[in-house]
Amino acid sequence: MTTLISDKLNGQDLVTWNSYLKATRLLFDKLDRTLTEDAGLSLPDYIVLFRLAQSGGEGTRMSELADAAVFSRSRISHAIRRLENEGLVERRACPTDRRGSYGYLTESGQIRLDLAEAIHNEVVRRYFLEPIGDGVPTFRGVTDGMLSALGSDPSEPAC
């Protein structure tokens, strides 16, 4: 059970928190909009393709993909179905578990991912890394600390 602390955030703490929330939301919106306009993929679609590419052709179980991409299982199913209809991914039954299935990146999916990755990297560089500048190692330490406090392994990729 979580113990609630009655102290309100105020002053610099509240300003810092609000700045972080707004910057994060705007960055995700920028990534999503740019990927959609320039590569025809939403940010969630990009994350799915990226995770499938990381499997090295071995495929990724849908439940693992949902966990790794931080999506619900129903949302991942919907995304995979849409990407499958576009010919970017392929779904295959799990040979050892009739209820499970694996997702695989197709050749067309890899081509689209390559385009999207260049766009993604440019947005991340321009709107995230460049503004942080020399503070990147410090920022990384802060986010690793946050992840650890939240029970997540900082070394596991988010996308």
N, C-alpha and C positions, 0 to 999 in steps of 0.2 A: 504494500500500500504506500502511496506517495504521501509524504508529509508536506502540507502546504505551509508556505512562509507568508505571513501577512504583510511583509514590507513591499511597498509598491516600487516599481522601477521609476526613477526620476532623474532629472538632470542629464548628465552626460551618458549614463547607462541607457536611458530611454532613447535619446537621440542616436546613439550608436546602434542600438537594436533596430530602430526604424530605418536607419540608413542601410543597414545590412539587408533587411527584408525587401526594401524598395529596389536596391541594386540587384539583388538576386532575381527578383521577379522580372525586372526590366531586361536583364541579361538573358534569362530563359525565353522571354517573349521575343527578343531580338534574334536569338538562335532559331527559334521555331519559325518565325516569319521569314528570315533569310533562307533557311533550308527549304521551306515550302516554296518560296518564290523562285529560287535559283536551282534547286535540285528535285523539286516535286516530292519532297519527303518532309513529314512533320518531325519535330525533335524526338517524340517517342518512337516513330518509325526508324529514324536514324540509329537510335540506341539499340533497337532490336537487331537491325542489320549488323551493327558494329559487334554486338555480342555473338551473333551467329558466325561472323568472320573470325572471331577469336577462337572458335572451336577447332579451327584448322581442318575443316572438312569432316570432322567427327560428328557433327550435329550437336544440338543442345536440347535437352528434355524441356518441354514446355514449362513445367513447374520450376525448373532451375532458371529458365529464361525470365520468368515472372519475378522470381526472387532477386535475380541479379539486376534486372532492369527496374526494379521497384514498382512493379505494376501488379494489379490483381490478376488472378488467373483468368477471369472472364475478359478483362481488358486485353490481355496478351493474346487470348484466343481470337478476339475480334481483330486485333492488329495483324496477326499472322494470316488470318483469312483474307484480309484486304491485300496484304503484301503478296500472298499466294495468287490472288486473282490478277495481280499486276505482273506475275511471273518472276518476282524478286526472291521469293523463298519457296521452299518445298516442304511439305509436312509428310512424315513417314511414321507408320505405326512402330511402336517399341516391340522388338522381338521377344522380350522377356516379360512384358506387362501389357496385357490387352487394353488396359485403360489409359496407358500413356502413349505419347507421341513425341517425336523429335522434329525440330526445325532445322533446315539446311539452307544455306545461302546458295542461290543459283548463280550462274555466270552473269546474267543480267543484273542480279542483285549486287554482285561484286562491282560491276561497272558503275552502277548508280551510287553505291557506297563510296567508291573512289572519288567521284565528283563531290558528293556530300561531305566527305571527310576534309577535302581541301577548303570548302566553304566553312565548315565547322571550325577548323583550325584557324582560319583567318579571323573569324568573329571572336574566338577565344583570345587570340593574340591581341587584337585591337582593343577590345572592350574589357578584358580581364587582366591579362599579363602586363600589357604596357602601362595601364594606370597604376598597377601595384609596383612596377619597376623593381628596384633593389630590395623591396620588402617581400618578394616571393618566398624566400625561406622562412621568414617570420610568419607569413600568412599560412604557409603549409603547416608549421608547428601548431598554430591556432586551430586549424581545421582538423588536424590529426588528433589533437586533444579533445575537440568536440566529438569526433567520431568515437574515440575510446570511451568517453564519458557516456555516450549513448549506446555502448555495447557493440559497436561495429569495428571490424578490423580495418584500420586505415590503409593497409596494403591491398585490400580487395578493390578492384576497379568498379566505379559506378557506371561507367559506360565505356 
